[in-house]
Amino acid sequence: MKKNFSRLRGKNDFVFRIYVLIGLVVIVFCVISFRLFQIQVIKHDFYKALAQNQHEFFQKTVPKRGEIFIKDLYSEKLYPLAVNKELNIIYAVPKNIEDKKEVSDRLSGILDIESEKIFNIINKKNDPYEVIKNKITNDIAEKIRNENIAGIGTAPEIVRYYPGNYLASNIVGFLGYREDEKTGQYGIEGYYNDRLEGAMGFLEIEKDASGNWISFGLKSSQSPKDGDDIILTIDQTIQYISEKKIKEAVEKYGAQRGDLIVMDPISGAIIALAQYPNYNPNEYFKEEDMGVFLTSSIHSVYEPGSVQKPITLAVGIDLGKIGPNTTYEDKGLLKIDGWPIRNSDGKANGKQTMIQVLEKSLNTGTVFAVNQVDKSDFHKYLKNFGLNELTGIEIIGETKGNLSNLKNKTDISYATASYGQGISVTPLAMLNAISSFANGGKLMKPYIVSEFINVDGFSEKVESQVIRRVVSARTANLISAMMVSVIKNGHAQQAKVEGYDFAGKTGTAQIPKKDGKGYEKDKTIHTFVGFGPMPDPKFSILVKLDEPQNAPYAANTTAVVFRELSKKLVKYYNIPPTE
């Protein structure tokens, strides 16, 4: 009996082992099957690419980035603003360097880097590659090569270089890193990055098992397409003078910052676009305040103050509600919706014409003018002047103005808007609106690129564009004449250029508090906007200073800058005096 039991037990153990073995085989089969399924189906593309990498060489070929130029008004000579410069990288293969201390000492004197810093870079075991320094000139790279140091090498490097340094930096932007890729940022570099960078090419070449190229193994290729060169409307001389003048003004009057725009009012071409502070795009990474990269004349909105008054009077004249000699009684004080409105000088001037309203910059006079027209018509005109829309200038970061305060239709909103409070604009939008008076009532599209040139030499010229007519030619001429009288006989006599007639208007605007309740005490923004010489204006100018400290009114600050710049421009344009 025991013998039969033992025999049965042995048989059961054998069967159990068979089942275990079969189970293990099934499990292994399932694992292998799943792995094959994963390789062949789920991760098919990944492993296909990995396999191809053993047999093929894939190399992207990099296109040449387009360059940016400004020009001279008369000679048409081009000046480089952003170019590609051939420099070098100094690199190390640490595992091939025997005496790292000695090598660090030898390189230190040539590269002007502390020996200890170089040692920390190259003192790494089995490290195949380390960059020691970028942007090395050819003569320094040649010295390194002549040292013939094992484990130290040089390689060519194409870098973006800005020959003008600070010149037009707020226009050009820079080429910087974004998520480990170089891309144009701010200014023209950012706005036209796609056109500047071109298109990548590639070579796809088959390799043998040893990793060597197969002579006849070329599978496919595509040449890179170089980026387009861009020529700006900016005049090199006028840009330089404008930057110099706005910097001097900011420092002289203790302002926080300043903007200066010079524009061709007939075509809409931007001739200069200056601001201070600015920066050096070759060293953009040193800037702590990223706000300096923005072009403030298109990015920052502000309440313009009295430079709005010519537009208000133009609306009334164009609608036939007032004329230059229309009179009203200035009592020096108005109350609208319970709010007092006074003139900046606090005076009651008695009977005044609309010409005198501009000459003396009377708030009560523009309130009188806006009260003669329908609110919806006034709102429509301001929108037609483009005060609340993008100009479309080809620079990254443009902001819209804001007329939303006029939607509530209250009397006080329209009264304050008539002299530039409660609405906001960008400096460029304001200059463009005022420039419409210089060209017969047409609002132009401001533009800063004059030409694209592709790698084949084909030129694509940018033509000027009329956005719309905003007032009649008659209205434009009347307002222009009234603005000439502002400089001849009014508050803006500091803007007068001897021998020439210029049209202009000052604006000393309060700054709204950040919480939106009232205005800052003793903080203002000064603006002057004008054009000329009359009767055939060649340029329009806007000068803006934020929070100047050393003078109370724009007549003493921005009007002076306008005069000084205009004197230089009439000489540069070779315009003979009219008086």
Buried (B, 14 or more C-beta within 10 A) or exposed (E): EEEEEEEEEEEEEEEEEEEEEEEEEEEEEEEEEEEEEEEEEEEEEEEEEEEBEEBBBEEEEEBBBBBBBBBEEEEEEBBBBBBBEEBBBBBBBBEBBEEBBEBBBBBBEBBEBEBEEBBEBBBBEEBEEBEBBEBBEEEBBEBBBEEEBEBBBBEEBEBBBBEBBBBBBBBBBBBBEEEEEBBBBBBBBBBBBEBBBBEEBEBBBBBEEEEEEBEEBEEEEEEBBBBBBBBBBBBBBBBBBBBBBBBBBBEBBEBEBBBBBBBBBBBBBBBBBBBBBBBBBBEBEEBEEEEBBBBBBBBBBBBBBBBBBBBBBBBBBBBEBBBBEBBBEBEBEBEBEEEEBBBBBEEEBEEBBBBBBBBBBBBBBBBBBBBBBEBEBBBEBBBBBBBBBBBEBBBBBBBBBBBEBBEEEBBBBBBBBBBBBBBBBBBBBBBBBBBBBBBBBBBBBBBBBBBBBBBEEEEEEBEBEEBEBBBBEEBBBBBBBBBBBBBBBBBBBBBBBEEBBBBBBBBBBBBBEEEEEEEEEEBBBBBBBBBBBBEEBBBBBBBBBBBBEEBBBBBBBBBBBBBBBBBBBBEBEEBEEEE
